Amino acid sequence: MRRWRRWGIPAVLLVLAVLPVVGLRAVPAHGAADWPSLRHPLGIDVLGRDFLGVLAHGAADFVGPGLVAVLLLLGVLAGRCLLATRRPVLDPAPASDSAWFLLAAPPRLLLVMVAMLLFDEPSPWVAAAVVLALYLPIALDEATTRLRDLAHGQVLAGLVAHGLSPARIAVRHLLFGHLRDAASRHAAMLFVQVAFTQIALSWVFGAAATTPGLGVSWGMEFKRYAAQLPTTTTVCLPDVACAPHIAALHAALLLAVCVGLLGGLLRETEE
């Protein structure tokens, strides 16, 4: 488990970061909906677009904001570790109480939608900022608890006594050392929360709810394919690719990607 958190979580985040580059834009393909082929490995969707391009371009809706939010979270945790090096023997901070978690209590999606109303145009960066602000108290509380344990065990005092620079202690020995597992879990959880928030917004309001002009988003594609699924009245010609069946395939593929990548990250946030 620890080995997976060390390499698996960064690997999944890297895959998600590279995914938008695979298909820089979801351009219309030739012909109508069609099954996977050598030219179109994941087939052509009901709008005549290469589904691999749809999948890749739609990830841009949350990958950039999610990764920036993760970097900001790690920066705040690094600052918290740096502050702990100033008091290596005493408690690095007073014990937190339940009031601290009130900052993380409000409904995430509701606050994101309220924040969107304050701007002329919607932005995924606003949504990511709200999610980050709501998540910071949770991550900081665990970091404070762990740093306090290290202070009681004289670990912080020992690192400072070796003459290492505060920045090196904070980043290398604390954030990516003693707190590495916790930092990985919180980074994965934050990224998943940003991703699912963007997907939910685009499902409810369409792609324009997150990024002006973005015509592709996973939430909107889920909604589109769900409306095209085969029913008891669906009739398909034997020699023609059946659009409802292809929509079902693409809905299943998109769900599998969400479960495999985002769900996999969420699973690793458990202790």
Phi, psi and omega in degrees: 000313180295322179295321178296318179296329182286320184246327185291314181297312176299327180294317179295318178298325178292319178300315180294326179290326182278336186306315179297338181281336182300314175234099187300331175204147182273084182278151178299139177266176180278134175085187181269192180303140183209160181283165179303145179213179179296323181284325179233090189302330180252009177087181179246131186280185186291345176261008179078023180254147174295122188291331176298320176293322177298314181299315183289314182292325180295333179292337180296343180297331184229344185296309181301305178300324180294316180292321178296319178298321178296317179296320178295321177299313179296325177295319178294318178295323177296319176297324177294321177293321178297321178295325181293332180291344179282340179228069187288343182257315180283169175302130181294342178194154176297153181298138180280154177241182185295337181298329180299326183279353175297333178293336180261001186280326185301150178300125185297309185295323180296314180294325177298315180294322177295318179297325179299328182292342182279352184241154180293324181232145179291155181210135175293337180289326176295315179299317180295323179295320179294316179298318178298314181298323180286334184270336184306316181303324181293313181293319181293326180295315179292321178298318179296318179298316180293320179294325177295320177297320178293324178292317179295327179275008179065015180290316179297317180297322179295318179296318179293322181295335179285356176082015179287151179292147179303321181295319179293320177297314185295316186274305188282313188271332181259294185299311181258017176238268183294330182256014187298314181297317180295317180297321178295317180297314182291325177296316179296316180297316180297316180299316180296320179296318177297316182297310182293329176295315178295319180296318180295318180297316181289331175294314185284317189248354184092173184299329182294347180287343182241318182221119178300132176083351179279113184270359183228128174205149185299319180297316180293324179292321174305313182295319181293313182291326179297326179286345183256003183297149180294146178237183180293342180261004181290131178235126181237138176287145185294330185258010182236138177300128184275114183300317179299322178292322177293322176298322177296320177298314183290325175297320179292320178295317179296319177296321179296322178295317179298315181292317184290318184267298182291318177296324177295320176296318180296323179297326183280357176278350179284149181293000000 
